[in-house]
Amino acid sequence: MPQTPFAELDHTAQLDLLEQLTRTVLHEHYDIAGPAPTFEVQQFEDNAVWRVRAGDSSYVARLSIRDGRPAHQQRSEMRWLESLAASGQVAVPEPVTTTIGHYVVPIEVPGHDQPATLAVLRWLHGTAEPPYRQPGVAADMGAATAALHKRSSATGLRYRKVLVAPAKLALRMRSGSSQLDSMLSGK
C-alpha cells in the first residue's frame, strides 16, 4: 500500500507521526531518564515543539521539519546557547547533547521530502511575556540584550558549510555513516 505523503496528512496526524519519531530518537540517542516521558505540545508550524517531562526533569524537544534551518546552523545555535548558559549572564535553555555528544539528530520523516532535525534543550521556567509596565523591566531587557551582543562577539561560532551531493547525503544519512557524522558534527 502506498504511503500517504506527509503534506497530505491532517495536522493531528502529522503531529502524531512527529511525536512518535521524536519519542524513538529520545529513547535511542539521549540519556533522558524516565520510563515513559510525557509530551506537551508547545507549537507546531515549521518546528514541532514539545515540553518533555521525564522523571523530575523537563526538556524542550524541537523537531525542525521545514528546509531553511540546516543542521549546521542549528549546531551553531546550540553552541551559542551553551556559551550563553555557561556565562551565567542571560537565562537561556541549555542544549542537551546525544549520548555521543551531538547537538542535532537528523530524522527521516516518512513521506516527507525535506530534511528534519531534532534538537533537545533543558526546559527553562519563565513567562512568555514579561510585565512590561512594571518599573525596571525595560532596563532589565536592555541589559539582557546588551549581554547577548557582548557574548555573541566573544564567542567563536564555527560555521562550516559542507558541500555534498544531495543524493549521496541522503544515502549516507539513511546508512548512519560515521563519515557523515564526523563531517556534520560540530562536537
Buried (B, 14 or more C-beta within 10 A) or exposed (E): EEEEEBEEBEEEEBBEBBBEBBBEBBEEBBEBEEEEBEBEEBEBEEBBBBBBBBEEBBBBBBBBBEEEBBBBBBBBBBBBBBBBBEBEBBEBBBBBBBEEEBBBBBBEBEBBEEBBBBBBBBBEEEEEEEEEEEEEEEEEEEEBEEBBEEBEEEBEEEEEEEEEEEEEBBEBBEEEBEEBBEBBBBB
